[in-house]
Amino acid sequence: MGYHRDMNEILITKSAQRIIDGIRDPKRSKKIAKCLGQMEQDVHYRALQSHRYESFDAAYSEKIWESYVEQGTPGAWRIWWHFGPEPGQVTVVDLGPHPD
């Protein structure tokens, strides 16, 4: 008998959706879609390297997490998110290149 985990519902803020809608690079769009799909399955999926990103907590009044869209490339993209507002939900608040 396998372990069953409920999927997360991914919510995306209007500002994050505008960023997604504005992406013109099909490779990056595909990477973002893959990342969101993995987050839907398990936000702690190893390849996402999800971890707390306290630098954004104050801006969003939430405990913000960061997940990798890309890695090992200059300007690698990340997705910033928090749990909730309801159990089983994850809200994407921002995405873009990792700030240096």
MMTF fields as JSON, N, C-alpha, C and O atoms, coordinates in Angstrom:
{
  "mmtfVersion": "1.0.0",
  "mmtfProducer": "UNKNOWN",
  "numBonds": 399,
  "numAtoms": 400,
  "numGroups": 100,
  "numChains": 1,
  "numModels": 1,
  "chainsPerModel": [1],
  "groupsPerChain": [100],
  "chainIdList": ["A"],
  "bondAtomList": [4, 2, 8, 6, 12, 10, 16, 14, 20, 18, 24, 22, 28, 26, 32, 30, 36, 34, 40, 38, 44, 42, 48, 46, 52, 50, 56, 54, 60, 58, 64, 62, 68, 66, 72, 70, 76, 74, 80, 78, 84, 82, 88, 86, 92, 90, 96, 94, 100, 98, 104, 102, 108, 106, 112, 110, 116, 114, 120, 118, 124, 122, 128, 126, 132, 130, 136, 134, 140, 138, 144, 142, 148, 146, 152, 150, 156, 154, 160, 158, 164, 162, 168, 166, 172, 170, 176, 174, 180, 178, 184, 182, 188, 186, 192, 190, 196, 194, 200, 198, 204, 202, 208, 206, 212, 210, 216, 214, 220, 218, 224, 222, 228, 226, 232, 230, 236, 234, 240, 238, 244, 242, 248, 246, 252, 250, 256, 254, 260, 258, 264, 262, 268, 266, 272, 270, 276, 274, 280, 278, 284, 282, 288, 286, 292, 290, 296, 294, 300, 298, 304, 302, 308, 306, 312, 310, 316, 314, 320, 318, 324, 322, 328, 326, 332, 330, 336, 334, 340, 338, 344, 342, 348, 346, 352, 350, 356, 354, 360, 358, 364, 362, 368, 366, 372, 370, 376, 374, 380, 378, 384, 382, 388, 386, 392, 390, 396, 394],
  "bondOrderList": [1, 1, 1, 1, 1, 1, 1, 1, 1, 1, 1, 1, 1, 1, 1, 1, 1, 1, 1, 1, 1, 1, 1, 1, 1, 1, 1, 1, 1, 1, 1, 1, 1, 1, 1, 1, 1, 1, 1, 1, 1, 1, 1, 1, 1, 1, 1, 1, 1, 1, 1, 1, 1, 1, 1, 1, 1, 1, 1, 1, 1, 1, 1, 1, 1, 1, 1, 1, 1, 1, 1, 1, 1, 1, 1, 1, 1, 1, 1, 1, 1, 1, 1, 1, 1, 1, 1, 1, 1, 1, 1, 1, 1, 1, 1, 1, 1, 1, 1],
  "groupList": [{"groupName": "MET", "atomNameList": ["N", "CA", "C", "O"], "elementList": ["N", "C", "C", "O"], "formalChargeList": [0, 0, 0, 0], "bondAtomList": [1, 0, 2, 1, 3, 2], "bondOrderList": [1, 1, 2], "singleLetterCode": "M", "chemCompType": "L-PEPTIDE LINKING"}, {"groupName": "GLY", "atomNameList": ["N", "CA", "C", "O"], "elementList": ["N", "C", "C", "O"], "formalChargeList": [0, 0, 0, 0], "bondAtomList": [1, 0, 2, 1, 3, 2], "bondOrderList": [1, 1, 2], "singleLetterCode": "G", "chemCompType": "PEPTIDE LINKING"}, {"groupName": "TYR", "atomNameList": ["N", "CA", "C", "O"], "elementList": ["N", "C", "C", "O"], "formalChargeList": [0, 0, 0, 0], "bondAtomList": [1, 0, 2, 1, 3, 2], "bondOrderList": [1, 1, 2], "singleLetterCode": "Y", "chemCompType": "L-PEPTIDE LINKING"}, {"groupName": "HIS", "atomNameList": ["N", "CA", "C", "O"], "elementList": ["N", "C", "C", "O"], "formalChargeList": [0, 0, 0, 0], "bondAtomList": [1, 0, 2, 1, 3, 2], "bondOrderList": [1, 1, 2], "singleLetterCode": "H", "chemCompType": "L-PEPTIDE LINKING"}, {"groupName": "ARG", "atomNameList": ["N", "CA", "C", "O"], "elementList": ["N", "C", "C", "O"], "formalChargeList": [0, 0, 0, 0], "bondAtomList": [1, 0, 2, 1, 3, 2], "bondOrderList": [1, 1, 2], "singleLetterCode": "R", "chemCompType": "L-PEPTIDE LINKING"}, {"groupName": "ASP", "atomNameList": ["N", "CA", "C", "O"], "elementList": ["N", "C", "C", "O"], "formalChargeList": [0, 0, 0, 0], "bondAtomList": [1, 0, 2, 1, 3, 2], "bondOrderList": [1, 1, 2], "singleLetterCode": "D", "chemCompType": "L-PEPTIDE LINKING"}, {"groupName": "ASN", "atomNameList": ["N", "CA", "C", "O"], "elementList": ["N", "C", "C", "O"], "formalChargeList": [0, 0, 0, 0], "bondAtomList": [1, 0, 2, 1, 3, 2], "bondOrderList": [1, 1, 2], "singleLetterCode": "N", "chemCompType": "L-PEPTIDE LINKING"}, {"groupName": "GLU", "atomNameList": ["N", "CA", "C", "O"], "elementList": ["N", "C", "C", "O"], "formalChargeList": [0, 0, 0, 0], "bondAtomList": [1, 0, 2, 1, 3, 2], "bondOrderList": [1, 1, 2], "singleLetterCode": "E", "chemCompType": "L-PEPTIDE LINKING"}, {"groupName": "ILE", "atomNameList": ["N", "CA", "C", "O"], "elementList": ["N", "C", "C", "O"], "formalChargeList": [0, 0, 0, 0], "bondAtomList": [1, 0, 2, 1, 3, 2], "bondOrderList": [1, 1, 2], "singleLetterCode": "I", "chemCompType": "L-PEPTIDE LINKING"}, {"groupName": "LEU", "atomNameList": ["N", "CA", "C", "O"], "elementList": ["N", "C", "C", "O"], "formalChargeList": [0, 0, 0, 0], "bondAtomList": [1, 0, 2, 1, 3, 2], "bondOrderList": [1, 1, 2], "singleLetterCode": "L", "chemCompType": "L-PEPTIDE LINKING"}, {"groupName": "THR", "atomNameList": ["N", "CA", "C", "O"], "elementList": ["N", "C", "C", "O"], "formalChargeList": [0, 0, 0, 0], "bondAtomList": [1, 0, 2, 1, 3, 2], "bondOrderList": [1, 1, 2], "singleLetterCode": "T", "chemCompType": "L-PEPTIDE LINKING"}, {"groupName": "LYS", "atomNameList": ["N", "CA", "C", "O"], "elementList": ["N", "C", "C", "O"], "formalChargeList": [0, 0, 0, 0], "bondAtomList": [1, 0, 2, 1, 3, 2], "bondOrderList": [1, 1, 2], "singleLetterCode": "K", "chemCompType": "L-PEPTIDE LINKING"}, {"groupName": "SER", "atomNameList": ["N", "CA", "C", "O"], "elementList": ["N", "C", "C", "O"], "formalChargeList": [0, 0, 0, 0], "bondAtomList": [1, 0, 2, 1, 3, 2], "bondOrderList": [1, 1, 2], "singleLetterCode": "S", "chemCompType": "L-PEPTIDE LINKING"}, {"groupName": "ALA", "atomNameList": ["N", "CA", "C", "O"], "elementList": ["N", "C", "C", "O"], "formalChargeList": [0, 0, 0, 0], "bondAtomList": [1, 0, 2, 1, 3, 2], "bondOrderList": [1, 1, 2], "singleLetterCode": "A", "chemCompType": "L-PEPTIDE LINKING"}, {"groupName": "GLN", "atomNameList": ["N", "CA", "C", "O"], "elementList": ["N", "C", "C", "O"], "formalChargeList": [0, 0, 0, 0], "bondAtomList": [1, 0, 2, 1, 3, 2], "bondOrderList": [1, 1, 2], "singleLetterCode": "Q", "chemCompType": "L-PEPTIDE LINKING"}, {"groupName": "PRO", "atomNameList": ["N", "CA", "C", "O"], "elementList": ["N", "C", "C", "O"], "formalChargeList": [0, 0, 0, 0], "bondAtomList": [1, 0, 2, 1, 3, 2], "bondOrderList": [1, 1, 2], "singleLetterCode": "P", "chemCompType": "L-PEPTIDE LINKING"}, {"groupName": "CYS", "atomNameList": ["N", "CA", "C", "O"], "elementList": ["N", "C", "C", "O"], "formalChargeList": [0, 0, 0, 0], "bondAtomList": [1, 0, 2, 1, 3, 2], "bondOrderList": [1, 1, 2], "singleLetterCode": "C", "chemCompType": "L-PEPTIDE LINKING"}, {"groupName": "VAL", "atomNameList": ["N", "CA", "C", "O"], "elementList": ["N", "C", "C", "O"], "formalChargeList": [0, 0, 0, 0], "bondAtomList": [1, 0, 2, 1, 3, 2], "bondOrderList": [1, 1, 2], "singleLetterCode": "V", "chemCompType": "L-PEPTIDE LINKING"}, {"groupName": "PHE", "atomNameList": ["N", "CA", "C", "O"], "elementList": ["N", "C", "C", "O"], "formalChargeList": [0, 0, 0, 0], "bondAtomList": [1, 0, 2, 1, 3, 2], "bondOrderList": [1, 1, 2], "singleLetterCode": "F", "chemCompType": "L-PEPTIDE LINKING"}, {"groupName": "TRP", "atomNameList": ["N", "CA", "C", "O"], "elementList": ["N", "C", "C", "O"], "formalChargeList": [0, 0, 0, 0], "bondAtomList": [1, 0, 2, 1, 3, 2], "bondOrderList": [1, 1, 2], "singleLetterCode": "W", "chemCompType": "L-PEPTIDE LINKING"}],
  "groupTypeList": [0, 1, 2, 3, 4, 5, 0, 6, 7, 8, 9, 8, 10, 11, 12, 13, 14, 4, 8, 8, 5, 1, 8, 4, 5, 15, 11, 4, 12, 11, 11, 8, 13, 11, 16, 9, 1, 14, 0, 7, 14, 5, 17, 3, 2, 4, 13, 9, 14, 12, 3, 4, 2, 7, 12, 18, 5, 13, 13, 2, 12, 7, 11, 8, 19, 7, 12, 2, 17, 7, 14, 1, 10, 15, 1, 13, 19, 4, 8, 19, 19, 3, 18, 1, 15, 7, 15, 1, 14, 17, 10, 17, 17, 5, 9, 1, 15, 3, 15, 5],
  "groupIdList": [1, 2, 3, 4, 5, 6, 7, 8, 9, 10, 11, 12, 13, 14, 15, 16, 17, 18, 19, 20, 21, 22, 23, 24, 25, 26, 27, 28, 29, 30, 31, 32, 33, 34, 35, 36, 37, 38, 39, 40, 41, 42, 43, 44, 45, 46, 47, 48, 49, 50, 51, 52, 53, 54, 55, 56, 57, 58, 59, 60, 61, 62, 63, 64, 65, 66, 67, 68, 69, 70, 71, 72, 73, 74, 75, 76, 77, 78, 79, 80, 81, 82, 83, 84, 85, 86, 87, 88, 89, 90, 91, 92, 93, 94, 95, 96, 97, 98, 99, 100],
  "secStructList": [7, 7, 7, 7, 7, 7, 7, 7, 3, 3, 3, 3, 7, 2, 2, 2, 2, 2, 2, 2, 2, 2, 7, 7, 7, 2, 2, 2, 2, 2, 2, 2, 2, 2, 2, 2, 2, 2, 2, 2, 2, 7, 6, 6, 7, 4, 4, 4, 7, 7, 3, 3, 7, 4, 4, 4, 2, 2, 2, 2, 6, 1, 7, 7, 3, 3, 3, 3, 1, 7, 7, 1, 1, 6, 6, 7, 3, 3, 3, 3, 3, 3, 3, 7, 1, 1, 6, 6, 3, 3, 3, 3, 3, 3, 3, 3, 3, 7, 7, 7],
  "xCoordList": [0.85, 0.0, 0.892, 1.759, 0.683, 1.5, 1.001, -0.129, 1.876, 1.552, 0.764, 1.196, -0.376, -1.2, -1.142, -1.305, -0.913, -0.857, -1.847, -1.898, -2.632, -3.555, -2.77, -1.719, -3.288, -2.63, -2.926, -3.936, -2.023, -2.215, -2.999, -2.839, -3.827, -4.474, -3.553, -3.227, -3.139, -2.243, -3.067, -3.793, -2.949, -3.589, -2.498, -1.365, -2.825, -1.844, -2.422, -3.516, -1.671, -2.141, -2.206, -1.576, -2.975, -3.101, -1.75, -1.453, -0.926, 0.374, 1.287, 2.021, 1.254, 2.055, 1.529, 2.317, 0.23, -0.351, 0.048, 0.275, 0.135, 0.566, 1.997, 2.323, 2.836, 4.215, 4.203, 4.874, 3.446, 3.352, 2.84, 3.384, 1.792, 1.195, 2.163, 2.054, 3.1, 4.034, 5.28, 6.083, 5.459, 6.655, 6.548, 5.553, 7.569, 7.58, 8.522, 8.55, 9.282, 10.217, 9.495, 9.188, 9.218, 8.472, 9.178, 8.518, 10.499, 11.235, 10.999, 10.786, 11.037, 10.8, 9.364, 9.116, 8.414, 7.006, 6.82, 6.085, 7.477, 7.382, 7.979, 7.427, 9.107, 9.742, 8.833, 8.727, 8.185, 7.277, 6.091, 5.698, 5.527, 4.4, 4.817, 4.057, 6.011, 6.507, 6.677, 6.299, 7.243, 7.447, 6.107, 5.97, 5.133, 3.812, 3.16, 2.487, 3.361, 2.836, 3.477, 2.804, 4.779, 5.465, 4.996, 4.829, 4.781, 4.284, 2.887, 2.545, 2.091, 0.752, 0.833, 0.022, 1.808, 2.007, 2.596, 2.108, 3.665, 4.383, 5.344, 6.328, 5.066, 5.918, 7.327, 8.24, 7.498, 8.829, 9.52, 10.485, 9.017, 9.658, 11.115, 11.403, 12.021, 13.449, 13.956, 14.71, 13.559, 14.066, 13.662, 14.336, 12.577, 12.146, 13.064, 13.144, 13.744, 14.612, 13.894, 14.476, 12.641, 11.828, 12.427, 12.844, 12.456, 12.959, 12.381, 11.965, 12.366, 11.856, 12.688, 13.9, 12.029, 12.684, 12.219, 11.371, 12.792, 12.316, 12.415, 11.729, 13.245, 13.402, 12.096, 11.941, 11.155, 9.892, 8.742, 7.644, 8.959, 7.88, 7.14, 5.911, 7.88, 7.257, 6.442, 5.378, 6.932, 6.237, 4.878, 3.949, 4.761, 3.52, 2.767, 1.705, 3.288, 2.66, 2.37, 1.357, 3.248, 3.132, 4.534, 5.528, 4.602, 5.866, 6.049, 5.334, 7.007, 7.213, 8.254, 9.261, 7.972, 8.852, 9.328, 8.673, 10.469, 11.03, 11.216, 11.693, 10.834, 11.063, 11.768, 11.544, 12.625, 13.43, 12.659, 12.1, 12.637, 12.167, 13.363, 13.269, 14.485, 15.741, 16.863, 16.714, 17.976, 19.154, 20.402, 20.367, 21.49, 22.766, 22.908, 23.796, 22.039, 22.143, 22.062, 21.377, 22.748, 22.642, 21.193, 20.5, 20.745, 19.371, 18.329, 17.207, 18.691, 17.768, 16.473, 16.493, 15.359, 14.045, 13.628, 14.008, 12.822, 12.263, 10.775, 10.28, 10.08, 8.677, 8.62, 9.147, 7.971, 7.789, 6.324, 5.437, 6.075, 4.72, 4.561, 5.532, 3.299, 3.009, 1.915, 1.191, 1.805, 0.736, -0.566, -0.573, -1.674, -2.99, -3.512, -2.887, -4.654, -5.234, -5.913, -6.065, -6.318, -6.977, -6.019, -5.079, -6.244, -5.413, -5.444, -6.491, -4.288, -4.203, -4.052, -4.029, -3.948, -3.758, -2.368, -1.82, -1.818, -0.537, -0.765, -1.311, -0.357, -0.568, 0.759, 1.659, 0.869, 2.05, 1.898, 0.918, 2.889, 2.804, 3.735, 3.511, 4.782, 5.73, 6.579, 6.691, 7.163, 8.136, 9.039, 8.664, 10.228, 11.191, 12.594, 12.8, 13.575, 14.974, 15.315, 14.813, 16.168, 16.58, 17.277, 18.207, 16.837, 17.51, 18.908, 19.094, 19.862, 21.24, 21.492, 22.594],
  "yCoordList": [-1.187, 0.0, 1.245, 1.387, 2.135, 3.334, 4.47, 4.469, 5.423, 6.619, 7.562, 7.864, 8.03, 8.954, 10.328, 10.461, 11.326, 12.704, 13.523, 13.423, 14.331, 15.211, 16.27, 16.726, 16.646, 17.674, 19.053, 19.266, 19.972, 21.362, 22.082, 21.795, 22.996, 23.9, 25.109, 25.759, 25.405, 26.528, 27.763, 27.773, 28.792, 30.084, 31.047, 30.969, 31.938, 32.888, 34.286, 34.563, 35.173, 36.553, 37.209, 36.748, 38.288, 39.004, 39.518, 39.457, 40.026, 40.555, 39.437, 39.634, 38.271, 37.142, 36.645, 36.265, 36.644, 36.199, 37.132, 36.681, 38.436, 39.387, 39.075, 39.191, 38.683, 38.32, 37.08, 37.045, 36.074, 34.84, 35.155, 34.666, 35.972, 36.314, 37.102, 37.056, 37.816, 38.647, 37.924, 38.509, 36.681, 35.933, 35.562, 34.983, 35.899, 35.631, 34.486, 34.072, 33.977, 32.873, 31.55, 31.231, 30.769, 29.522, 28.514, 27.749, 28.509, 27.594, 27.957, 27.081, 29.247, 29.682, 29.402, 28.955, 29.658, 29.369, 27.893, 27.546, 27.037, 25.597, 25.23, 24.395, 25.854, 25.591, 26.04, 25.352, 27.185, 27.685, 26.734, 26.402, 26.299, 25.36, 24.066, 23.514, 23.585, 22.361, 22.569, 21.713, 23.702, 24.022, 24.093, 23.538, 24.761, 24.862, 23.483, 23.201, 22.639, 21.278, 20.472, 19.708, 20.647, 19.964, 20.499, 19.734, 21.815, 22.41, 21.891, 21.709, 21.658, 21.124, 19.729, 19.379, 18.952, 17.604, 17.635, 16.957, 18.442, 18.475, 19.659, 19.651, 20.673, 21.867, 21.568, 22.375, 20.415, 20.043, 19.03, 18.381, 18.9, 18.046, 18.487, 19.678, 17.529, 17.821, 18.811, 19.725, 18.647, 19.504, 20.973, 21.864, 21.229, 22.617, 23.352, 24.581, 22.614, 23.182, 24.274, 25.311, 24.028, 25.004, 25.274, 24.361, 26.547, 26.954, 28.318, 29.085, 28.594, 29.894, 31.013, 30.884, 32.099, 33.273, 34.488, 35.26, 34.635, 35.63, 37.072, 37.946, 37.334, 38.7, 39.289, 40.51, 38.449, 38.929, 38.889, 39.349, 38.356, 38.209, 39.524, 39.567, 40.576, 41.857, 42.415, 42.996, 42.243, 42.782, 42.121, 42.751, 40.852, 40.113, 39.765, 39.147, 40.144, 39.848, 38.357, 37.972, 37.537, 36.084, 35.495, 36.181, 34.232, 33.502, 33.053, 32.176, 33.662, 33.427, 32.326, 32.242, 31.498, 30.407, 30.686, 31.405, 30.115, 30.24, 28.846, 27.937, 28.685, 27.437, 27.758, 28.808, 26.835, 27.035, 26.682, 25.592, 27.617, 27.346, 26.886, 25.952, 27.565, 27.271, 27.311, 27.867, 26.712, 26.812, 26.683, 26.148, 27.179, 27.067, 27.944, 27.721, 28.942, 29.881, 31.304, 31.539, 32.249, 33.635, 34.113, 33.87, 34.778, 35.283, 34.186, 34.348, 33.061, 31.927, 32.363, 33.098, 31.902, 32.305, 31.502, 30.345, 32.167, 31.578, 31.897, 32.815, 31.112, 31.394, 31.606, 30.802, 32.703, 32.989, 32.78, 33.211, 32.124, 31.699, 31.569, 31.622, 31.397, 31.101, 30.054, 29.829, 29.427, 28.456, 29.207, 30.264, 28.653, 29.214, 30.059, 30.146, 30.687, 31.004, 29.819, 29.836, 28.809, 27.647, 26.46, 26.432, 25.481, 24.275, 23.64, 23.582, 23.174, 22.552, 23.54, 23.147, 24.82, 25.849, 26.456, 26.584, 26.823, 27.512, 28.728, 28.6, 29.907, 31.138, 31.668, 32.003, 31.739, 32.305, 33.818, 34.361, 34.503, 35.955, 36.691, 37.861, 36.004, 36.668, 35.611, 34.479, 35.989, 35.133, 36.008, 37.107, 35.505, 36.265, 35.824, 34.841, 36.557, 36.209, 36.386, 37.289, 35.517, 35.597, 36.931, 37.279, 37.688, 38.956, 38.695, 37.817, 39.442, 39.258, 40.05, 40.008],
  "zCoordList": [0.0, 0.0, 0.0, 0.862, -0.951, -1.084, -0.206, 0.281, -0.027, 0.741, -0.149, -1.261, 0.317, -0.453, 0.197, 1.41, -0.605, -0.123, -0.932, -2.158, -0.237, -0.944, -1.705, -1.256, -2.846, -3.645, -3.063, -2.392, -3.337, -2.944, -4.031, -5.217, -3.627, -4.573, -4.707, -3.714, -5.923, -6.157, -6.509, -7.503, -5.692, -5.943, -6.398, -5.923, -7.298, -7.821, -7.701, -8.193, -7.037, -6.901, -8.278, -9.229, -8.37, -9.642, -10.126, -11.319, -9.201, -9.621, -10.125, -11.093, -9.484, -9.96, -11.307, -12.173, -11.491, -12.765, -13.903, -15.026, -13.617, -14.65, -15.102, -16.283, -14.155, -14.511, -15.401, -16.433, -15.006, -15.797, -17.206, -18.196, -17.282, -18.583, -19.47, -20.695, -18.865, -19.62, -20.103, -20.83, -19.72, -20.122, -21.597, -22.032, -22.347, -23.79, -24.165, -25.324, -23.221, -23.459, -23.206, -22.057, -24.263, -24.072, -23.159, -22.457, -23.166, -22.28, -20.819, -19.981, -20.522, -19.141, -18.734, -17.614, -19.625, -19.327, -18.998, -18.073, -19.745, -19.505, -18.145, -17.429, -17.789, -16.495, -15.344, -14.329, -15.508, -14.473, -14.321, -13.203, -15.44, -15.379, -14.684, -13.888, -14.98, -14.344, -12.838, -12.038, -12.467, -11.051, -10.317, -9.227, -10.899, -10.271, -10.14, -9.149, -11.136, -11.074, -9.955, -9.263, -9.782, -8.683, -7.339, -6.389, -7.254, -6.014, -5.683, -4.514, -6.71, -6.507, -5.871, -5.013, -6.301, -5.762, -4.355, -3.45, -4.18, -2.899, -2.912, -3.651, -2.103, -2.092, -1.593, -1.769, -0.975, -0.483, -1.393, -0.991, -2.625, -3.622, -3.747, -3.872, -3.714, -3.625, -4.678, -4.345, -5.927, -7.005, -6.828, -7.345, -6.109, -5.886, -4.912, -4.936, -4.072, -3.038, -2.24, -1.924, -1.924, -1.19, 0.185, 0.899, 0.529, 1.841, 2.2, 1.333, 3.484, 3.953, 3.355, 3.185, 3.044, 2.472, 3.265, 2.818, 4.444, 5.409, 4.92, 5.45, 3.933, 3.428, 2.901, 2.888, 2.467, 1.918, 2.926, 2.61, 4.122, 5.098, 5.355, 5.313, 5.618, 5.964, 4.801, 5.012, 3.588, 2.412, 2.204, 1.697, 2.594, 2.349, 3.619, 3.549, 4.78, 6.072, 6.224, 6.808, 5.706, 5.749, 5.862, 5.62, 6.229, 6.176, 4.73, 4.245, 4.052, 2.623, 2.411, 3.114, 1.426, 1.008, -0.408, -1.162, -0.763, -2.101, -2.682, -2.002, -3.946, -4.669, -5.976, -6.577, -6.407, -7.607, -8.873, -8.992, -9.813, -11.162, -11.993, -12.79, -11.784, -12.476, -11.446, -10.358, -11.813, -10.958, -11.815, -12.923, -11.282, -11.972, -13.199, -14.022, -13.333, -14.449, -13.895, -12.899, -14.522, -14.06, -14.125, -15.113, -13.094, -13.061, -12.965, -13.446, -12.343, -12.227, -11.543, -10.555, -12.081, -11.586, -10.369, -10.191, -9.529, -8.324, -8.253, -8.908, -7.44, -7.112, -5.616, -4.847, -5.196, -3.773, -3.428, -4.165, -2.32, -1.979, -0.464, 0.291, -0.042, 1.363, 1.428, 0.458, 2.566, 2.8, 3.045, 3.676, 2.538, 2.82, 1.696, 0.64, 1.905, 3.208, 3.904, 5.125, 3.163, 3.76, 3.756, 2.962, 4.629, 4.595, 3.196, 2.551, 2.749, 1.435, 0.294, -0.873, 0.622, -0.398, -0.272, 0.823, -1.413, -1.501, -2.385, -3.481, -1.926, -2.689, -3.22, -2.45, -4.535, -5.188, -5.164, -5.673, -4.563, -4.441, -5.398, -5.71, -5.864, -6.748, -7.442, -6.972, -8.541, -9.208, -10.051, -10.459, -10.304, -11.086, -10.771, -10.058, -11.306, -11.049, -9.58, -8.911, -9.099, -7.695, -7.458, -8.186, -6.442, -6.147, -5.592, -4.749, -6.058, -5.56, -4.312, -3.766]
}
